[in-house]
């Protein structure tokens, strides 16, 4: 009997399925790359935000830098929302983009 079949039999019989691995606890600390991904930016932009004080500085454990997930979340939520979506858009031109121009020339 396979593990899947045994689990199905135990579930039908009202028993609990066997655990084959110990579940991991919630992650408290992240590496630089993980912290950048957690916030949704590249590591280089993450470094700039840490240097500017927008995001928290890391904690040190030995030679490792570890970012606290709760501090990252709080700092990220403190960043103001963009007021106007058009603030950072490039101005539109009546000529279209380079791809459109290349296709229309052929």
LUMSELUM-170453 format. One record per atom (N, C-alpha, C): atom name; residue in three letters; x, y, z. Coordinates in steps of 0.1 Angstrom, whole numbers. Layout:
BEGIN
<torse "CA"; "ALA"; <X; Y; Z>> ...
// end
This chain:
BEGIN
<torse "N"; "UNK"; <9; -12; 0>> <torse "CA"; "UNK"; <0; 0; 0>> <torse "C"; "UNK"; <9; 12; 0>> <torse "N"; "UNK"; <6; 22; -9>> <torse "CA"; "UNK"; <14; 34; -10>> <torse "C"; "UNK"; <10; 44; 1>> <torse "N"; "UNK"; <18; 54; 3>> <torse "CA"; "UNK"; <15; 64; 14>> <torse "C"; "UNK"; <2; 71; 11>> <torse "N"; "UNK"; <0; 74; -2>> <torse "CA"; "UNK"; <-12; 81; -6>> <torse "C"; "UNK"; <-25; 72; -3>> <torse "N"; "UNK"; <-24; 59; -6>> <torse "CA"; "UNK"; <-35; 50; -3>> <torse "C"; "UNK"; <-37; 48; 12>> <torse "N"; "UNK"; <-26; 48; 19>> <torse "CA"; "UNK"; <-27; 46; 34>> <torse "C"; "UNK"; <-34; 59; 40>> <torse "N"; "UNK"; <-30; 71; 35>> <torse "CA"; "UNK"; <-36; 83; 40>> <torse "C"; "UNK"; <-51; 84; 37>> <torse "N"; "UNK"; <-54; 79; 25>> <torse "CA"; "UNK"; <-69; 79; 21>> <torse "C"; "UNK"; <-76; 69; 30>> <torse "N"; "UNK"; <-71; 58; 33>> <torse "CA"; "UNK"; <-77; 48; 42>> <torse "C"; "UNK"; <-79; 54; 56>> <torse "N"; "UNK"; <-68; 60; 61>> <torse "CA"; "UNK"; <-68; 66; 74>> <torse "C"; "UNK"; <-79; 77; 75>> <torse "N"; "UNK"; <-79; 86; 64>> <torse "CA"; "UNK"; <-89; 96; 64>> <torse "C"; "UNK"; <-103; 91; 64>> <torse "N"; "UNK"; <-106; 81; 56>> <torse "CA"; "UNK"; <-119; 75; 56>> <torse "C"; "UNK"; <-123; 68; 69>> <torse "N"; "UNK"; <-113; 63; 76>> <torse "CA"; "UNK"; <-115; 56; 89>> <torse "C"; "UNK"; <-116; 66; 101>> <torse "N"; "UNK"; <-114; 79; 98>> <torse "CA"; "UNK"; <-114; 89; 108>> <torse "C"; "UNK"; <-101; 91; 115>> <torse "N"; "UNK"; <-90; 85; 110>> <torse "CA"; "UNK"; <-77; 87; 116>> <torse "C"; "UNK"; <-70; 99; 110>> <torse "N"; "UNK"; <-59; 102; 116>> <torse "CA"; "UNK"; <-51; 114; 110>> <torse "C"; "UNK"; <-41; 108; 100>> <torse "N"; "UNK"; <-38; 116; 90>> <torse "CA"; "UNK"; <-28; 112; 80>> <torse "C"; "UNK"; <-14; 112; 87>> <torse "N"; "UNK"; <-5; 104; 83>> <torse "CA"; "UNK"; <8; 104; 89>> <torse "C"; "UNK"; <16; 116; 84>> <torse "N"; "UNK"; <23; 122; 93>> <torse "CA"; "UNK"; <32; 133; 89>> <torse "C"; "UNK"; <46; 127; 86>> <torse "N"; "UNK"; <51; 130; 74>> <torse "CA"; "UNK"; <64; 125; 71>> <torse "C"; "UNK"; <75; 135; 74>> <torse "N"; "UNK"; <72; 148; 75>> <torse "CA"; "UNK"; <82; 158; 77>> <torse "C"; "UNK"; <77; 168; 88>> <torse "N"; "UNK"; <86; 173; 95>> <torse "CA"; "UNK"; <82; 183; 106>> <torse "C"; "UNK"; <79; 196; 99>> <torse "N"; "UNK"; <68; 203; 101>> <torse "CA"; "UNK"; <65; 216; 95>> <torse "C"; "UNK"; <74; 226; 101>> <torse "N"; "UNK"; <78; 235; 92>> <torse "CA"; "UNK"; <87; 246; 96>> <torse "C"; "UNK"; <80; 257; 103>> <torse "N"; "UNK"; <86; 264; 113>> <torse "CA"; "UNK"; <79; 275; 119>> <torse "C"; "UNK"; <80; 287; 109>> <torse "N"; "UNK"; <72; 298; 113>> <torse "CA"; "UNK"; <72; 310; 105>> <torse "C"; "UNK"; <86; 316; 104>> <torse "N"; "UNK"; <90; 321; 93>> <torse "CA"; "UNK"; <103; 327; 91>> <torse "C"; "UNK"; <104; 340; 97>> <torse "N"; "UNK"; <114; 343; 105>> <torse "CA"; "UNK"; <115; 356; 112>> <torse "C"; "UNK"; <125; 365; 106>> <torse "N"; "UNK"; <136; 359; 100>> <torse "CA"; "UNK"; <146; 367; 94>> <torse "C"; "UNK"; <149; 362; 80>> <torse "N"; "UNK"; <153; 372; 72>> <torse "CA"; "UNK"; <156; 370; 57>> <torse "C"; "UNK"; <170; 375; 54>> <torse "N"; "UNK"; <176; 369; 44>> <torse "CA"; "UNK"; <188; 374; 38>> <torse "C"; "UNK"; <185; 386; 30>> <torse "N"; "UNK"; <196; 393; 25>> <torse "CA"; "UNK"; <194; 405; 17>> <torse "C"; "UNK"; <185; 402; 5>> <torse "N"; "UNK"; <189; 391; -3>> <torse "CA"; "UNK"; <181; 388; -15>> <torse "C"; "UNK"; <167; 384; -12>> <torse "N"; "UNK"; <165; 377; -1>> <torse "CA"; "UNK"; <151; 373; 3>> <torse "C"; "UNK"; <143; 385; 7>> <torse "N"; "UNK"; <150; 394; 15>> <torse "CA"; "UNK"; <143; 406; 20>> <torse "C"; "UNK"; <139; 415; 8>> <torse "N"; "UNK"; <148; 416; -2>> <torse "CA"; "UNK"; <144; 424; -14>> <torse "C"; "UNK"; <132; 418; -21>> <torse "N"; "UNK"; <132; 405; -23>> <torse "CA"; "UNK"; <121; 398; -29>> <torse "C"; "UNK"; <108; 399; -21>> <torse "N"; "UNK"; <110; 399; -8>> <torse "CA"; "UNK"; <98; 400; 1>> <torse "C"; "UNK"; <91; 413; -1>> <torse "N"; "UNK"; <99; 424; -3>> <torse "CA"; "UNK"; <94; 437; -5>> <torse "C"; "UNK"; <90; 439; -19>> <torse "N"; "UNK"; <95; 431; -28>> <torse "CA"; "UNK"; <91; 432; -43>> <torse "C"; "UNK"; <100; 441; -51>> <torse "N"; "UNK"; <113; 442; -47>> <torse "CA"; "UNK"; <122; 451; -55>> <torse "C"; "UNK"; <135; 443; -57>> <torse "N"; "UNK"; <144; 448; -65>> <torse "CA"; "UNK"; <157; 442; -68>> <torse "C"; "UNK"; <166; 444; -56>> <torse "N"; "UNK"; <176; 436; -54>> <torse "CA"; "UNK"; <186; 438; -43>> <torse "C"; "UNK"; <192; 452; -44>> <torse "N"; "UNK"; <195; 457; -56>> <torse "CA"; "UNK"; <202; 471; -56>> <torse "C"; "UNK"; <192; 482; -52>> <torse "N"; "UNK"; <180; 481; -56>> <torse "CA"; "UNK"; <170; 491; -51>> <torse "C"; "UNK"; <167; 489; -36>> <torse "N"; "UNK"; <167; 477; -31>> <torse "CA"; "UNK"; <166; 474; -17>> <torse "C"; "UNK"; <177; 481; -9>> <torse "N"; "UNK"; <190; 479; -14>> <torse "CA"; "UNK"; <201; 486; -7>> <torse "C"; "UNK"; <199; 501; -7>> <torse "N"; "UNK"; <195; 507; -17>> <torse "CA"; "UNK"; <193; 522; -18>> <torse "C"; "UNK"; <182; 526; -8>> <torse "N"; "UNK"; <171; 518; -6>> <torse "CA"; "UNK"; <161; 521; 3>> <torse "C"; "UNK"; <165; 519; 18>> <torse "N"; "UNK"; <174; 510; 20>> <torse "CA"; "UNK"; <180; 508; 34>> <torse "C"; "UNK"; <189; 520; 37>> <torse "N"; "UNK"; <198; 524; 27>> <torse "CA"; "UNK"; <207; 535; 29>> <torse "C"; "UNK"; <199; 548; 31>> <torse "N"; "UNK"; <187; 549; 25>> <torse "CA"; "UNK"; <179; 562; 26>> <torse "C"; "UNK"; <171; 562; 39>> <torse "N"; "UNK"; <170; 550; 45>> <torse "CA"; "UNK"; <162; 549; 58>> <torse "C"; "UNK"; <148; 546; 55>> <torse "N"; "UNK"; <144; 543; 43>> <torse "CA"; "UNK"; <130; 539; 39>> <torse "C"; "UNK"; <127; 525; 45>> <torse "N"; "UNK"; <137; 517; 44>> <torse "CA"; "UNK"; <136; 503; 49>> <torse "C"; "UNK"; <146; 501; 60>> <torse "N"; "UNK"; <143; 492; 69>> <torse "CA"; "UNK"; <152; 490; 81>> <torse "C"; "UNK"; <165; 484; 78>> <torse "N"; "UNK"; <174; 487; 87>> <torse "CA"; "UNK"; <188; 482; 87>> <torse "C"; "UNK"; <187; 467; 92>> <torse "N"; "UNK"; <197; 459; 88>> <torse "CA"; "UNK"; <196; 445; 92>> <torse "C"; "UNK"; <201; 443; 107>> <torse "N"; "UNK"; <198; 431; 112>> <torse "CA"; "UNK"; <203; 427; 125>> <torse "C"; "UNK"; <215; 418; 121>> <torse "N"; "UNK"; <225; 417; 130>> <torse "CA"; "UNK"; <237; 409; 127>> <torse "C"; "UNK"; <237; 396; 136>> <torse "N"; "UNK"; <239; 385; 130>> <torse "CA"; "UNK"; <241; 373; 138>> <torse "C"; "UNK"; <255; 367; 132>> <torse "N"; "UNK"; <265; 369; 140>> <torse "CA"; "UNK"; <278; 366; 135>> <torse "C"; "UNK"; <282; 375; 124>> <torse "N"; "UNK"; <286; 369; 113>> <torse "CA"; "UNK"; <289; 377; 101>> <torse "C"; "UNK"; <277; 379; 92>> <torse "N"; "UNK"; <266; 373; 95>> <torse "CA"; "UNK"; <254; 374; 86>> <torse "C"; "UNK"; <245; 386; 90>> <torse "N"; "UNK"; <240; 392; 79>> <torse "CA"; "UNK"; <230; 403; 81>> <torse "C"; "UNK"; <216; 396; 79>> <torse "N"; "UNK"; <207; 399; 88>> <torse "CA"; "UNK"; <194; 393; 87>> <torse "C"; "UNK"; <183; 404; 89>> <torse "N"; "UNK"; <173; 405; 80>> <torse "CA"; "UNK"; <163; 414; 81>> <torse "C"; "UNK"; <151; 408; 88>> <torse "N"; "UNK"; <145; 415; 97>> <torse "CA"; "UNK"; <133; 411; 105>> <torse "C"; "UNK"; <121; 413; 96>> <torse "N"; "UNK"; <113; 402; 94>> <torse "CA"; "UNK"; <101; 403; 85>> <torse "C"; "UNK"; <91; 413; 90>> <torse "N"; "UNK"; <89; 414; 103>> <torse "CA"; "UNK"; <79; 423; 108>> <torse "C"; "UNK"; <84; 438; 106>> <torse "N"; "UNK"; <97; 440; 108>> <torse "CA"; "UNK"; <102; 454; 106>> <torse "C"; "UNK"; <100; 457; 91>> <torse "N"; "UNK"; <103; 448; 82>> <torse "CA"; "UNK"; <102; 450; 68>> <torse "C"; "UNK"; <87; 454; 64>> <torse "N"; "UNK"; <78; 446; 70>> <torse "CA"; "UNK"; <64; 448; 67>> <torse "C"; "UNK"; <59; 462; 72>> <torse "N"; "UNK"; <63; 465; 84>> <torse "CA"; "UNK"; <60; 478; 90>> <torse "C"; "UNK"; <65; 490; 81>> <torse "N"; "UNK"; <78; 489; 78>> <torse "CA"; "UNK"; <84; 499; 70>> <torse "C"; "UNK"; <78; 500; 56>> <torse "N"; "UNK"; <75; 489; 50>> <torse "CA"; "UNK"; <69; 489; 37>> <torse "C"; "UNK"; <55; 496; 37>> <torse "N"; "UNK"; <47; 492; 48>> <torse "CA"; "UNK"; <34; 498; 49>> <torse "C"; "UNK"; <34; 513; 52>> <torse "N"; "UNK"; <46; 518; 57>> <torse "CA"; "UNK"; <47; 532; 60>> <torse "C"; "UNK"; <51; 540; 48>> <torse "N"; "UNK"; <55; 534; 37>> <torse "CA"; "UNK"; <58; 541; 25>> <torse "C"; "UNK"; <45; 546; 19>> <torse "N"; "UNK"; <44; 559; 16>> <torse "CA"; "UNK"; <31; 565; 11>> <torse "C"; "UNK"; <28; 559; -3>> <torse "N"; "UNK"; <15; 559; -5>> <torse "CA"; "UNK"; <10; 554; -18>> <torse "C"; "UNK"; <12; 565; -29>> <torse "N"; "UNK"; <14; 561; -41>> <torse "CA"; "UNK"; <15; 570; -52>> <torse "C"; "UNK"; <2; 578; -53>> <torse "N"; "UNK"; <3; 591; -54>> <torse "CA"; "UNK"; <-9; 600; -55>> <torse "C"; "UNK"; <-15; 599; -68>> <torse "N"; "UNK"; <-7; 600; -79>> <torse "CA"; "UNK"; <-12; 600; -92>> <torse "C"; "UNK"; <-4; 591; -101>> <torse "N"; "UNK"; <-11; 581; -107>> <torse "CA"; "UNK"; <-4; 571; -116>> <torse "C"; "UNK"; <4; 578; -127>> <torse "N"; "UNK"; <0; 589; -132>> <torse "CA"; "UNK"; <6; 595; -143>> <torse "C"; "UNK"; <19; 603; -140>> <torse "N"; "UNK"; <22; 604; -127>> <torse "CA"; "UNK"; <34; 612; -123>> <torse "C"; "UNK"; <47; 606; -129>> <torse "N"; "UNK"; <48; 593; -130>> <torse "CA"; "UNK"; <60; 587; -135>> <torse "C"; "UNK"; <59; 582; -149>> <torse "N"; "UNK"; <49; 584; -156>> <torse "CA"; "UNK"; <48; 579; -170>> <torse "C"; "UNK"; <55; 589; -179>> <torse "N"; "UNK"; <61; 583; -190>> <torse "CA"; "UNK"; <67; 591; -200>> <torse "C"; "UNK"; <56; 598; -208>> <torse "N"; "UNK"; <59; 610; -212>> <torse "CA"; "UNK"; <49; 617; -220>> <torse "C"; "UNK"; <46; 610; -233>> <torse "N"; "UNK"; <33; 609; -236>> <torse "CA"; "UNK"; <29; 602; -249>> <torse "C"; "UNK"; <32; 611; -261>> <torse "N"; "UNK"; <36; 605; -271>> <torse "CA"; "UNK"; <39; 613; -284>> <torse "C"; "UNK"; <29; 608; -294>> <torse "N"; "UNK"; <26; 617; -304>> <torse "CA"; "UNK"; <17; 613; -314>> <torse "C"; "UNK"; <23; 604; -324>> <torse "N"; "UNK"; <37; 602; -323>> <torse "CA"; "UNK"; <44; 594; -333>> <torse "C"; "UNK"; <43; 579; -329>> <torse "N"; "UNK"; <39; 575; -317>> <torse "CA"; "UNK"; <38; 561; -313>> <torse "C"; "UNK"; <52; 557; -308>> <torse "N"; "UNK"; <53; 544; -305>> <torse "CA"; "UNK"; <66; 539; -300>> <torse "C"; "UNK"; <74; 533; -312>> <torse "N"; "UNK"; <87; 530; -309>> <torse "CA"; "UNK"; <96; 525; -319>> <torse "C"; "UNK"; <91; 513; -326>> <torse "N"; "UNK"; <84; 504; -319>> <torse "CA"; "UNK"; <79; 492; -325>> <torse "C"; "UNK"; <68; 495; -335>> <torse "N"; "UNK"; <59; 504; -331>> <torse "CA"; "UNK"; <48; 508; -340>> <torse "C"; "UNK"; <54; 514; -353>> <torse "N"; "UNK"; <64; 523; -351>> <torse "CA"; "UNK"; <70; 530; -362>> <torse "C"; "UNK"; <77; 520; -371>> <torse "N"; "UNK"; <84; 511; -366>> <torse "CA"; "UNK"; <91; 501; -374>> <torse "C"; "UNK"; <81; 493; -382>> <torse "N"; "UNK"; <70; 489; -376>> <torse "CA"; "UNK"; <61; 481; -384>> <torse "C"; "UNK"; <54; 489; -394>> <torse "N"; "UNK"; <51; 502; -392>> <torse "CA"; "UNK"; <43; 510; -402>> <torse "C"; "UNK"; <52; 514; -414>> <torse "N"; "UNK"; <65; 514; -412>> <torse "CA"; "UNK"; <74; 517; -423>> <torse "C"; "UNK"; <76; 506; -433>> <torse "N"; "UNK"; <73; 494; -429>> <torse "CA"; "UNK"; <74; 482; -438>> <torse "C"; "UNK"; <62; 480; -447>> 
// end
